[in-house]
Amino acid sequence: MFCDKDSALESPNESGERLLAEEEGALWTRNEASSTLRYNGFAAGLLQTTALLLFFLIGALFGLQWRGDMDSLCGAHTSQYSTFSREIGTKYNVKAFNGSLLKENTFRLNAGPEVDAAWESLGINYRSVRIPSEDAERSGLAADQVKISTKYGGGFPANVEGLHHLHCLNLLRQSLFYNYDYYHAKGEGPFVNDDYIVRHHVSHCLDIIRQQLMCTVDTGVLGQIWIYPDSPEPYVDFNTRHRCKNFEDVRGWAEKNQLPLDPPSDFLQPPVEGDRIYNEMP
């Protein structure tokens, strides 16, 4: 039997030492690879964390320095777009509400010319405005809704919804038990209709206002004050402060953009094939 001379001469101790060294070398190689992987993972995590922190710091610095138009941002987020948004825009101002119980202002007077003029000044009976065709879809108008003839400039006739809410509130005022007979006898505006229609008009307005108030529910709070120094009692303080939209700008825009008082008979474009025509009032 042939054998390697060196192997034959190698003692058992030398052989064991060599095997041990090989084992240690293999173990060191595995540990080195494992350590390298751990290091690479740690480095990647550190890099990601650093990038996120840097991104956050840049955003924070930008936010501190930015003086953008928050009014427009808030208005766009909370209100339906319309041509008013593009031409005038939403602005906010802090106003104090008059919440007095016994000290009446002009809007709370009993039925008569003075209170009627006050409510009329709010634009409650303004005519429709024109919404250009390019603003229609973004304003929530469908392509098959009523249009103005292109002969007269085209676009869509529409009413400013906030002014309709005030129109409805005014009708509720007119229908209060201590005002109703006065307006019923005058027979003007909504009261030209018979009592059946008036009743449904009033309940329609009531529910429109209910939905609007629920949609824009105010989460502010009403604190309490003390009244009557001789015998103090708590009383709710209704005279609160609110951040309000620029109502006068809205009213002025709606007034300026009213459609003609007596439009020609062909002012509106007749419906075409494919346009929805309802069988009854929706």
C-alpha positions in Angstrom: 0.0 0.0 0.0 1.3 3.4 -1.0 1.0 6.5 1.1 2.1 10.1 1.2 5.4 10.4 2.9 4.5 13.7 4.6 1.2 12.3 5.8 2.9 9.2 7.1 5.4 11.2 9.0 2.7 13.6 10.5 2.1 13.0 14.1 -1.4 12.7 15.6 -0.9 15.9 17.5 0.1 17.8 14.3 -2.9 16.4 12.5 -5.2 17.5 15.3 -3.8 21.0 15.3 -4.2 21.3 11.6 -7.8 20.2 11.7 -8.5 22.6 14.6 -6.9 25.4 12.6 -9.1 24.6 9.6 -12.2 24.5 11.8 -11.2 27.9 13.4 -10.6 29.3 9.9 -14.0 28.2 8.6 -15.7 29.5 11.8 -13.9 32.9 11.5 -15.0 33.1 7.8 -18.7 32.5 8.8 -18.5 35.0 11.6 -16.9 37.5 9.3 -19.7 37.1 6.8 -22.4 37.3 9.5 -20.8 40.5 10.9 -20.6 42.0 7.4 -24.3 41.3 6.9 -25.2 42.8 10.3 -23.1 45.8 9.5 -24.6 46.3 6.1 -28.1 46.0 7.6 -27.3 48.5 10.3 -25.8 50.9 7.8 -28.8 50.7 5.6 -31.2 51.3 8.5 -29.1 54.2 9.7 -29.1 55.7 6.2 -32.9 55.4 5.9 -33.4 56.9 9.4 -31.1 59.8 8.5 -32.9 60.4 5.2 -36.3 60.5 7.0 -35.0 62.9 9.7 -33.6 65.1 7.0 -36.9 65.1 5.1 -38.8 65.9 8.2 -36.4 68.8 9.1 -36.7 70.2 5.6 -40.5 70.0 5.8 -40.6 71.6 9.2 -38.3 74.5 8.1 -40.4 74.9 4.9 -43.6 75.0 7.0 -42.2 77.6 9.4 -41.0 79.8 6.5 -44.0 79.4 4.2 -46.7 82.1 4.3 -49.1 80.7 1.8 -52.7 81.5 1.3 -54.3 79.4 4.0 -57.7 81.0 3.4 -57.8 79.6 -0.2 -56.6 76.2 1.0 -59.2 76.0 3.7 -61.9 77.3 1.3 -61.0 74.8 -1.4 -61.1 71.9 1.2 -64.4 72.8 2.8 -66.5 74.4 0.1 -67.7 73.4 -3.4 -65.8 75.1 -6.1 -67.6 77.7 -8.2 -66.6 80.6 -10.5 -66.6 82.8 -7.4 -63.7 80.7 -6.1 -61.7 81.5 -9.2 -62.7 85.2 -9.6 -62.8 86.4 -6.0 -61.6 83.6 -3.7 -62.4 82.8 -0.1 -61.1 84.8 2.8 -61.7 84.5 6.5 -62.2 87.1 9.3 -63.0 86.8 13.0 -66.4 88.2 13.8 -68.3 88.4 17.1 -71.8 87.0 17.0 -74.7 89.0 18.5 -76.3 86.3 20.7 -78.5 88.6 22.8 -81.8 87.2 23.9 -83.8 90.4 24.7 -81.9 93.1 22.7 -83.3 92.7 19.2 -81.5 93.9 16.1 -83.1 94.9 12.8 -83.2 91.3 11.5 -85.4 90.3 14.5 -88.1 93.0 14.3 -91.7 92.1 13.8 -93.0 92.0 10.2 -92.8 95.3 8.4 -90.9 97.3 5.8 -87.8 97.9 8.0 -87.1 94.2 8.7 -87.9 93.3 5.1 -85.4 95.8 3.8 -82.7 94.4 6.1 -83.2 90.8 4.9 -83.5 92.0 1.2 -80.1 93.6 1.6 -78.5 90.2 2.1 -79.2 89.2 -1.5 -81.9 86.7 -0.7 -83.8 87.4 -3.9 -81.0 87.8 -6.3 -81.4 86.2 -9.7 -79.3 83.4 -11.0 -75.7 83.9 -12.1 -73.9 82.4 -15.1 -71.4 79.6 -14.6 -69.1 79.4 -17.7 -69.0 76.0 -19.4 -65.4 75.5 -18.4 -66.3 75.8 -14.7 -69.4 73.6 -14.9 -68.1 70.1 -14.1 -65.8 71.3 -11.3 -68.8 73.3 -9.9 -70.8 70.1 -9.6 -73.0 70.8 -12.7 -73.9 68.0 -15.0 -73.5 68.3 -18.8 -77.2 67.8 -19.4 -78.4 70.4 -16.9 -80.1 73.6 -18.2 -77.8 75.7 -20.3 -77.9 79.3 -21.6 -78.1 79.6 -25.4 -74.7 80.2 -27.0 -76.4 83.1 -28.7 -76.4 84.8 -25.3 -73.0 83.7 -24.2 -73.6 80.1 -23.2 -72.9 78.6 -19.8 -75.2 77.4 -17.1 -77.7 79.4 -15.0 -77.2 78.7 -11.3 -78.0 80.1 -7.9 -75.4 80.8 -5.1 -76.4 78.2 -2.5 -75.5 80.3 0.5 -77.9 83.0 -0.6 -80.6 80.3 -1.0 -80.0 79.3 2.6 -80.7 82.9 3.7 -83.8 83.0 1.4 -85.0 79.9 3.3 -84.2 81.4 6.7 -86.1 84.5 5.7 -89.1 82.4 4.7 -89.0 80.7 8.1 -89.0 84.2 9.7 -92.0 85.2 7.6 -93.8 82.1 8.7 -93.4 82.6 12.4 -96.8 82.7 14.1 -96.6 86.4 14.9 -95.5 87.3 11.3 -97.5 84.8 9.1 -100.7 86.8 8.8 -98.9 89.9 7.7 -97.1 88.1 4.8 -100.1 85.9 3.9 -102.2 89.0 3.5 -99.6 90.7 1.3 -99.5 87.7 -1.0 -96.0 88.5 -2.3 -93.0 86.3 -3.0 -93.6 82.7 -1.8 -97.1 83.7 -0.5 -98.5 84.1 -4.0 -99.0 80.4 -3.9 -101.8 78.6 -2.2 -101.4 77.4 1.4 -100.5 73.9 0.4 -97.5 75.0 -1.6 -96.5 77.5 1.1 -96.5 74.8 3.7 -94.3 72.6 1.6 -92.0 75.5 0.7 -91.5 76.2 4.4 -90.8 72.6 5.3 -88.4 72.3 2.4 -86.5 75.4 3.7 -86.5 74.0 7.2 -84.9 70.8 6.1 -82.4 72.5 3.8 -81.2 74.5 6.8 -81.1 71.4 9.0 -78.9 69.6 6.5 -76.6 72.6 6.1 -76.1 73.1 9.8 -75.4 69.4 10.3 -73.0 69.4 7.3 -71.0 72.4 8.7 -71.6 71.6 12.4 -69.8 74.1 14.6 -67.6 72.3 17.2 -67.0 75.5 19.2 -68.4 75.7 22.7 -70.7 78.1 24.6 -69.4 79.1 28.0 -71.4 80.5 30.8 -71.4 83.9 32.5 -72.9 85.2 35.8 -75.9 87.5 35.7 -77.9 89.4 38.4 -75.3 90.7 40.9 -77.7 90.6 43.8 -78.5 86.9 43.3 -76.0 85.5 40.8 -77.2 82.9 38.3 -75.3 81.2 35.5 -76.3 82.0 31.9 -75.1 80.7 28.6 -72.9 83.2 26.8 -74.1 83.2 23.2 -71.9 86.2 22.2 -69.1 84.1 20.7 -66.4 84.8 18.2 -66.1 82.9 14.9 -63.9 82.8 11.9 -66.2 83.7 9.1 -66.1 83.7 5.3 -66.2 86.9 3.3 -69.9 87.1 2.9 -70.0 90.6 1.5 -67.7 89.5 -1.3 -70.0 86.6 -2.1 -73.1 88.8 -2.0 -71.4 91.5 -4.2 -70.2 88.9 -6.7 -73.7 87.4 -6.9 -75.3 90.8 -7.3 -72.9 91.9 -10.1 -73.3 88.6 -12.0 -77.1 88.3 -12.0 -78.7 87.2 -15.3 -81.1 89.7 -17.1 -84.3 90.5 -15.3 -86.4 89.9 -18.4 -84.4 87.5 -20.6 -85.6 86.8 -24.2 -87.8 83.8 -24.8 -84.9 81.9 -26.4 -82.4 82.7 -23.6 -82.3 79.1 -22.5 -81.1 76.3 -24.8 -83.9 73.6 -25.2 -83.0 70.1 -24.1 -81.4 67.9 -26.7 -81.6 64.2 -27.2 -80.0 62.4 -24.3 -80.6 65.1 -21.8 -82.4 63.9 -18.7 -86.0 65.2 -18.3 -87.6 64.2 -15.0 -91.3 63.2 -14.8 -91.8 65.3 -11.6 -90.0 67.6 -9.2 -87.1 65.6 -7.6 
